[in-house]
């Protein structure tokens, strides 16, 4: 056999296989778009795939007596490919978002915030408002975002359900000094989710072009407590170490004179004296009135710096920190007294003492 004819036959065989391959790829891709409710794009993909298959043209020839030349077939394929490309959904772009594949905040970026080891997303934004030490508002790409800083908790200053807590004003002032009108980087921790139950975005906040961790700095200088909500977060070990150091060096709210706890007992009412009536033959026995028990002493937390107070459940313990767990109480009754004295409720339980039940307002039910 002529070698040239053999080469032509081999070439035709390869082309035929490739047309079947491309045709099937476009057909299956078109059907997959139907499941995504993109019907027009899916239909264009199916038609494009059919145009690659010789069997499709044979069907048109038998059914409708159509026998276009190879140039017309190529023209149909070109038109369908152009339509397919035109109908393809645009790729979404996230402005000012850096995607990094590393634990360090300045290494090479990737493209998603999936929950994988070492994959994080960082957003660049401008601080527009500092609510308090652990909450701020940032403008990112034209979108206003309310941020709850991961891993820290500062004394309350704006919660309408509470009075201003000890060292709260100082923490808020320090936050404003560091953050107001500054450009910051917001880092997502996939282990913590995107938002909390109050619809605030959960982020780490980086200052000074991403080289200074705001949360760690607040803890290290004694303006915030380390705070873990249910799941350990990325920088937990560093934050805990920063708190231990600040506590040992008596910085900020850990200073001896920052939050003084004093007991202020309420004086009990004078005992009632019941006069004894003269006995009379016809008189009924005299019943002495019941004496109400004296109110128990209350404790208060005073700040030498701000003058604010926050009631505590028992003397020697502060309602604002350090964070207490059920193991810190000998009995359920002791934990409940502290819980009630601090004004904690089922929906306002910053120390998570109501963790055994289902937010029923009963603290440390597992204690004796």
C-alpha positions as CSV (number, residue, x, y, z in Angstrom):
1,X,0.0,0.0,0.0
2,X,1.1,3.5,-0.8
3,X,2.8,5.0,2.3
4,X,1.1,8.4,1.6
5,X,-2.3,6.8,1.7
6,X,-1.4,5.1,5.0
7,X,-0.4,8.4,6.5
8,X,-3.6,10.1,5.3
9,X,-5.7,7.3,6.8
10,X,-3.9,7.4,10.1
11,X,-4.4,11.2,10.2
12,X,-8.1,10.9,9.5
13,X,-8.4,8.3,12.3
14,X,-6.8,10.7,14.8
15,X,-9.0,13.6,13.7
16,X,-12.1,11.4,14.0
17,X,-11.2,10.3,17.5
18,X,-10.5,13.9,18.5
19,X,-13.8,15.2,17.2
20,X,-15.6,12.5,19.2
21,X,-13.6,13.4,22.3
22,X,-14.3,17.2,22.1
23,X,-17.9,16.5,21.2
24,X,-18.5,14.3,24.2
25,X,-16.7,16.8,26.5
26,X,-19.0,19.7,25.4
27,X,-22.1,17.6,25.6
28,X,-21.4,16.4,29.2
29,X,-20.4,19.9,30.2
30,X,-23.7,21.3,28.8
31,X,-25.7,18.7,30.8
32,X,-23.8,19.7,33.9
33,X,-24.8,23.3,33.5
34,X,-28.5,22.3,33.4
35,X,-28.0,21.1,37.1
36,X,-26.8,24.6,37.9
37,X,-29.9,26.2,36.4
38,X,-27.8,27.8,33.5
39,X,-30.0,26.4,30.8
40,X,-29.1,28.6,27.8
41,X,-25.3,28.1,28.4
42,X,-25.8,24.4,28.9
43,X,-27.9,24.1,25.6
44,X,-25.2,26.0,23.7
45,X,-22.6,23.5,25.0
46,X,-24.7,20.5,23.9
47,X,-25.2,21.9,20.4
48,X,-21.5,22.7,20.1
49,X,-20.7,19.1,21.2
50,X,-23.1,17.6,18.7
51,X,-21.5,19.7,15.9
52,X,-18.3,17.8,16.5
53,X,-19.9,14.4,16.0
54,X,-20.1,12.8,12.5
55,X,-23.2,10.9,13.5
56,X,-25.0,14.3,14.0
57,X,-24.4,15.3,10.5
58,X,-25.4,11.9,9.2
59,X,-28.7,12.3,11.1
60,X,-29.3,15.7,9.5
61,X,-28.6,14.2,6.1
62,X,-31.0,11.3,6.5
63,X,-33.8,13.3,8.3
64,X,-33.7,16.6,6.4
65,X,-31.6,15.8,3.4
66,X,-28.9,18.2,4.5
67,X,-25.4,17.6,3.3
68,X,-23.2,20.7,4.0
69,X,-19.6,20.9,2.8
70,X,-16.8,20.6,5.3
71,X,-16.4,24.4,5.1
72,X,-20.0,25.0,6.1
73,X,-19.6,22.5,9.0
74,X,-16.6,24.4,10.2
75,X,-18.6,27.6,10.0
76,X,-21.4,26.1,12.1
77,X,-18.8,24.9,14.7
78,X,-17.2,28.4,14.8
79,X,-20.6,30.2,15.3
80,X,-21.5,27.7,18.1
81,X,-18.1,28.1,19.8
82,X,-18.6,31.9,19.7
83,X,-22.0,31.6,21.2
84,X,-20.7,29.3,23.8
85,X,-18.0,31.7,24.8
86,X,-20.4,34.7,24.8
87,X,-22.9,32.9,27.1
88,X,-20.2,31.6,29.6
89,X,-20.8,33.1,33.1
90,X,-18.2,35.7,34.0
91,X,-15.6,34.9,36.6
92,X,-16.2,36.7,39.9
93,X,-13.5,39.0,41.1
94,X,-13.0,40.0,44.7
95,X,-11.4,43.5,45.0
96,X,-8.6,44.1,47.4
97,X,-8.6,40.5,48.6
98,X,-5.3,38.7,49.1
99,X,-5.5,34.9,49.4
100,X,-2.5,33.4,51.0
101,X,-1.3,29.8,51.3
102,X,0.9,30.2,54.4
103,X,0.8,31.0,58.2
104,X,2.7,34.2,57.6
105,X,0.7,37.2,56.5
106,X,3.1,38.3,53.7
107,X,3.7,35.2,51.6
108,X,2.4,34.2,48.1
109,X,-1.4,34.6,47.6
110,X,-3.9,31.8,46.5
111,X,-7.6,32.1,45.4
112,X,-10.1,30.8,48.0
113,X,-11.0,30.7,51.7
114,X,-11.8,27.0,51.9
115,X,-11.3,25.2,55.2
116,X,-7.9,23.7,54.5
117,X,-4.7,23.7,56.5
118,X,-2.8,26.9,56.0
119,X,-5.3,28.5,53.6
120,X,-6.5,32.0,54.8
121,X,-8.0,35.1,53.2
122,X,-7.0,38.6,54.0
123,X,-8.9,41.8,53.1
124,X,-7.5,45.3,53.0
125,X,-9.7,48.0,54.5
126,X,-9.9,51.4,56.2
127,X,-11.1,51.7,59.8
128,X,-14.2,54.0,59.9
129,X,-15.2,53.5,63.6
130,X,-13.9,51.9,66.7
131,X,-16.8,50.6,68.8
132,X,-14.8,49.3,71.7
133,X,-11.6,47.3,72.2
134,X,-12.7,44.2,70.4
135,X,-15.2,45.6,67.8
136,X,-14.7,48.0,64.9
137,X,-16.1,49.0,61.6
138,X,-14.0,48.8,58.4
139,X,-14.7,49.8,54.8
140,X,-13.5,47.1,52.4
141,X,-13.9,47.7,48.7
142,X,-16.9,50.0,49.3
143,X,-18.5,47.5,51.7
144,X,-19.0,48.5,55.3
145,X,-18.0,45.5,57.6
146,X,-18.5,45.3,61.3
147,X,-15.6,43.3,62.7
148,X,-15.4,41.2,65.9
149,X,-11.7,40.6,66.6
150,X,-10.9,36.9,67.0
151,X,-9.2,35.7,70.2
152,X,-9.7,38.7,72.5
153,X,-12.3,40.2,74.9
154,X,-12.1,43.6,76.3
155,X,-14.2,45.1,79.2
156,X,-17.5,46.4,78.0
157,X,-18.2,50.1,77.5
158,X,-21.1,50.2,75.1
159,X,-23.4,47.3,76.0
160,X,-26.7,48.8,77.0
161,X,-27.4,45.8,79.3
162,X,-24.3,46.5,81.4
163,X,-22.6,49.3,83.2
164,X,-19.1,50.3,82.0
165,X,-16.8,47.6,83.2
166,X,-13.5,48.0,85.0
167,X,-10.7,49.2,82.7
168,X,-13.2,49.4,79.8
169,X,-12.6,53.1,79.1
170,X,-8.8,52.5,79.0
171,X,-9.1,49.6,76.6
172,X,-11.5,51.6,74.3
173,X,-9.1,54.6,74.3
174,X,-6.1,52.4,73.4
175,X,-8.1,50.8,70.6
176,X,-9.0,54.2,69.2
177,X,-5.4,55.3,69.4
178,X,-4.2,52.3,67.4
179,X,-7.0,51.9,64.9
180,X,-8.9,55.1,64.1
181,X,-8.6,56.0,60.4
182,X,-5.9,53.4,59.9
183,X,-5.5,51.0,57.0
184,X,-5.7,47.4,58.3
185,X,-5.6,43.9,57.0
186,X,-8.4,41.5,58.0
187,X,-7.5,37.8,58.2
188,X,-10.1,35.1,58.2
189,X,-9.6,32.0,60.4
190,X,-11.5,29.1,58.7
191,X,-11.9,27.3,62.1
192,X,-14.0,30.2,63.4
193,X,-16.4,30.7,60.5
194,X,-17.2,34.0,58.7
195,X,-19.6,35.6,61.2
196,X,-20.8,35.3,64.8
197,X,-24.4,35.1,65.9
198,X,-24.6,38.9,66.0
199,X,-23.8,39.1,62.2
200,X,-20.3,40.5,62.9
201,X,-17.4,39.4,60.7
202,X,-14.9,37.4,62.6
203,X,-11.3,38.5,61.7
204,X,-7.8,38.9,63.0
205,X,-6.7,42.6,62.6
206,X,-3.2,43.5,61.4
207,X,-1.6,46.9,61.7
208,X,1.4,48.6,60.1
209,X,1.2,47.1,56.7
210,X,0.3,43.6,58.1
211,X,3.3,43.3,60.5
212,X,1.6,43.9,63.8
213,X,-1.1,41.7,65.3
214,X,-3.6,44.1,66.9
215,X,-5.3,41.4,69.1
216,X,-2.0,40.1,70.4
217,X,-0.7,43.7,71.1
218,X,-3.9,44.5,73.2
219,X,-3.4,41.3,75.3
220,X,0.3,41.8,75.7
221,X,-0.2,45.4,77.0
222,X,-3.0,44.4,79.4
223,X,-5.9,46.0,77.6
224,X,-7.7,42.7,76.7
225,X,-8.2,39.1,77.9
226,X,-7.4,36.1,75.7
227,X,-10.8,34.7,74.6
228,X,-11.5,31.3,73.1
229,X,-15.1,30.7,71.8
230,X,-15.7,27.0,71.6
231,X,-13.1,26.1,68.9
232,X,-9.3,26.9,69.3
233,X,-8.2,29.5,66.8
234,X,-5.1,29.9,64.7
235,X,-3.0,32.1,67.1
236,X,-4.4,30.8,70.4
237,X,-1.1,29.6,71.8
238,X,0.5,33.0,71.1
239,X,-2.4,34.9,72.6
240,X,-2.4,32.8,75.8
241,X,1.4,33.3,76.2
242,X,0.9,37.0,75.8
243,X,-1.7,37.1,78.5
244,X,0.5,35.0,80.9
245,X,3.4,37.5,80.3
246,X,1.1,40.6,80.8
247,X,-0.3,39.1,84.0
248,X,3.1,38.2,85.4
249,X,4.4,41.8,84.6
250,X,1.1,43.3,86.0
251,X,0.4,45.3,82.9
252,X,-2.8,47.3,82.3
253,X,-5.8,45.6,83.9
254,X,-3.5,43.1,85.7
255,X,-2.0,45.9,87.8
256,X,-2.6,45.6,91.5
257,X,-4.5,49.0,91.6
258,X,-6.3,48.6,88.3
259,X,-9.5,46.8,89.6
260,X,-9.8,46.7,93.4
261,X,-12.4,44.3,94.8
262,X,-14.0,45.5,98.0
263,X,-16.9,44.1,100.0
264,X,-19.6,46.6,100.9
265,X,-22.0,44.9,103.2
266,X,-25.4,46.4,103.6
267,X,-26.2,47.0,107.3
268,X,-28.9,44.7,108.6
269,X,-32.1,46.3,110.0
270,X,-32.4,46.5,113.8
271,X,-34.1,43.6,115.5
272,X,-37.7,44.1,116.1
273,X,-38.8,44.0,119.7
274,X,-42.2,42.5,120.3
275,X,-43.9,43.8,123.4
276,X,-45.5,41.1,125.7
277,X,-49.2,42.0,126.3
278,X,-50.8,41.8,129.7
279,X,-52.6,38.4,130.1
280,X,-56.3,38.7,129.8
281,X,-58.7,35.8,130.2
282,X,-60.6,36.6,127.0
283,X,-57.6,37.8,124.8
284,X,-56.2,35.7,122.0
285,X,-52.5,34.7,121.9
286,X,-50.3,37.4,120.4
287,X,-48.4,36.4,117.3
288,X,-45.0,38.1,116.8
289,X,-44.4,39.4,113.2
290,X,-41.9,37.5,111.1
291,X,-38.4,39.1,110.8
292,X,-37.1,39.1,107.2
293,X,-33.6,37.9,106.8
294,X,-30.9,40.5,106.3
295,X,-29.7,41.0,102.7
296,X,-26.4,39.4,102.0
297,X,-23.4,41.6,101.4
298,X,-22.7,42.5,97.8
299,X,-19.3,43.0,96.2
300,X,-18.3,45.6,93.7
301,X,-15.4,46.2,91.4
302,X,-13.9,49.7,91.4
303,X,-11.4,51.1,89.0
304,X,-8.9,53.6,90.2
305,X,-8.5,54.8,86.7
306,X,-12.1,55.2,85.4
307,X,-14.2,55.2,88.5
308,X,-16.6,52.6,87.0
309,X,-18.0,49.6,88.9
310,X,-19.2,46.1,88.0
311,X,-21.0,43.9,90.5
312,X,-19.6,40.5,91.3
313,X,-21.2,37.3,92.4
314,X,-19.0,36.7,95.4
315,X,-16.1,38.6,97.2
316,X,-12.7,38.0,95.7
317,X,-14.0,37.4,92.1
318,X,-14.3,39.8,89.3
319,X,-17.1,39.8,86.8
320,X,-14.8,41.1,84.1
321,X,-12.0,38.6,84.3
322,X,-9.9,36.7,84.3
323,X,-12.3,34.2,82.7
324,X,-13.7,31.6,85.1
325,X,-14.8,28.0,84.4
326,X,-17.1,25.7,86.3
327,X,-14.1,24.0,87.8
328,X,-13.2,27.2,89.6
329,X,-16.4,26.7,91.8
330,X,-16.7,24.1,94.5
331,X,-20.5,23.8,94.2
332,X,-23.3,24.6,91.8
333,X,-24.8,27.0,94.4
334,X,-21.5,29.0,94.5
335,X,-21.4,29.2,90.7
336,X,-25.1,30.2,90.5
337,X,-24.5,33.0,93.1
338,X,-21.6,34.4,91.1
339,X,-23.6,34.1,87.9
340,X,-26.6,36.0,89.3
341,X,-24.5,38.5,91.1
342,X,-22.7,39.5,87.9
343,X,-26.1,39.9,86.1
344,X,-25.3,37.1,83.7
345,X,-28.3,35.5,81.8
346,X,-28.9,32.7,79.4
347,X,-28.2,35.1,76.5
348,X,-25.5,37.2,78.2
349,X,-23.0,34.6,79.5
350,X,-19.5,35.9,78.6
351,X,-17.7,33.2,80.8
352,X,-19.9,30.4,79.4
353,X,-20.9,29.1,82.8
354,X,-24.3,28.1,81.4
355,X,-22.7,25.5,79.1
356,X,-24.0,22.3,80.5
357,X,-27.7,23.0,79.8
358,X,-29.2,24.6,76.7
359,X,-28.9,28.3,77.6
360,X,-31.4,27.9,80.5
361,X,-29.7,30.5,82.9
362,X,-28.5,27.8,85.3
363,X,-24.8,27.9,85.9
364,X,-22.5,24.8,86.3
365,X,-25.3,22.2,86.6
366,X,-22.7,19.5,86.7
367,X,-21.2,20.7,90.0
368,X,-22.4,19.1,93.3
